[in-house]
Amino acid sequence: MSDYDRRYLDPSWENSFETVEVKIHGGTTVEKGDLLFLDKANKLRSRGSSSADWYGYPFSVMSGTTLTLASNKTLAARHFLGVAAWHSDYGVTETITTYTGGLFQYSLKNSRSIKVGQYAAPTGSGVTLYNQKVQIESTSTDYIGYAGDGGSFRSRVNVVLLSRAISGVSREI
């Protein structure tokens, strides 16, 4: 298990990261830092044959009926919960803390130049989403946050997260 803390910390922010508690299904492995979605709608997993169970799952298990990377990105963004604050081993159903806001550092799928405020979106390969990588886009409706820093030829980005699974959380910067 990786216990890499992706929080981008200033000492004065140490206790200011918003959190929620979420149950993790025992048939799932979650690593600290994984991007999680809240399974609050039918057909988000198992090729669209699942029923909502209100558990948190890493992006890699997102699998709607359409089975394309683009549709899985849309589903992940619409049901984005946050970042796993701790790991959960396979075979153990438990509750873990999840960060729903704050500044986090993620690897990029492809190195690129970044501008502050560009959209951070789920990304993957084939039809499978990555749990700990994002993609930066100039325009997007499938975003999970914004670039919190900029620069040329970057392989990592600081992302200001915006949870969408929790009602009342603003999507505007």
N, C-alpha and C positions, 0 to 999 in steps of 0.2 A: 504494500500500500504506500502511496505517496502522501506525505503529510506536508507538502509544500504550501505555505501560506501565501495566497495570491493577493492579500490585502496590501494596498500601497499605503503605508503608514507614515504619518507625521506624528511624533509623540503626543501632540495635543489631541489627536483624533482617536487614540487607542480604544476608547469605550464608546465612540459615537457611531458605530456601524449598526444600522437597523437590522433586527433579526426576527425570525419566527421559528417555531418548532414545527417540524413536519415528520410524519411517519415514513419510513423507508421499508419497502417490501423485502422480505427475506430472500426472494429469488433474484435480487439485484445487488450488485456491488457498486458502492459509491466511494470515490476517493475525495479527499479534501481538495477543494478547488473546483470540483465538477460543476458545470452549469446544469441546473435542475429545472424541470418543468413540473407543474402540479397537474396530476391526472384528474381533472375536474369535469371532463366531458367524455362521452362515449367515443370510441373509435380512434384514440390517439396512439394505441400500441397494438402489437400483434397483427400487423397488416390490416388494421381497421376493425378487427373483430373483438376488441376489448370493451369492457364496461368501466365507467369511471369508478375509481376506488379512493380518490382523494389522498393518494400517497405521492411522495416526491420520487422522481426518476431522473437519471442522467439523460442528457440529450441523445446519447447513442441508442436508446431503446425506443425513440420516437419512430413510429411506423404507422402512418395513416393508410387509408385505402388506396390512394393514388400511387404510392411508392415511387416518388421522384424526390430528388434532393430539394428541389424548389418547394414542393408541397410540404415536406418535412420541416424545412426552414420556417415556412409560414406558421405551421402548427406550433413549433417550438417557441417562436417569438410571441405568439398569441397567448401561450400558456406558461411563459417564462416566470419562474418563481424566484430564483436567485442562485447564490453560490454556496455549495456545501461547506460548512465551517469545520466539519470533521468527517471521518470516513465511517462507512457501515459495511461490515463484512457480509459476504454471501452466506445465506442460511440463517441470518439473524434479522428478524423484524424488530425494528427499534425506532425511536424518535431521535432526530438529530437537529442541531441548530443550523439554520440557513440564513445567510446574509441576503437581505432584500434591497439594500442600497449601499452606496459607498464607492470607493475608487479601488479598482483591482487591476492587476497586470496579467495580460494574456499574450500568448504567442499568436502570431498571425499565420494564416495558411500560406500566404505569399508575402515576401518582403515588399514594401512599397513606401512611398512618401505619404505622410499623414498630415491632415490639418485638424486643429482642435475643433470639435463639434461635429466631425463627420460621424456617420452612423456605424456602430459596431453591430454586426449581424451574426447569427449562427452560420457555421460553415461545415463542410464535410467532404466526403469522397464517395462516389457511386450514389447510393441512396442513404448512406449512414452519416449522421452528424457526429462531429467531434465533441467530446466532453470538455476539453480544455484549450480550444483554439477558437478564434473569431476571425471575421473578415471585415475589412473596412470598406464602406461604400459611400459614394457621394449622395446618392438618393436611394431610399429604401423605405418600404412599409414593414419589413420584417426585421426590425432592429430590436436589440435588447439593451442598448445604451449608446453612449456617445464617446468619441475619442477625447480623453482628458489631457492629451499632450500631442505634440506634433513633431515633425522632423522628416529628414530624407532617409531613404533606404532602411527603414525600420523593420525589425523582425518581431518586435514586441510593442504593445500599446497599453497605456493605462486607460481603463474603461470606467466611465461613470455609469453604474448599473441602474436600470429602470425596471423593476418587477411589474409585470402586467397581470399576474395571477391574483394579486391582492387588490380588491376594489378600493378606489380612492387614491391610488398612487398615480401621480401625474406623469404623463408621457412627454411633457414639453420641457425644453431646456431654457 
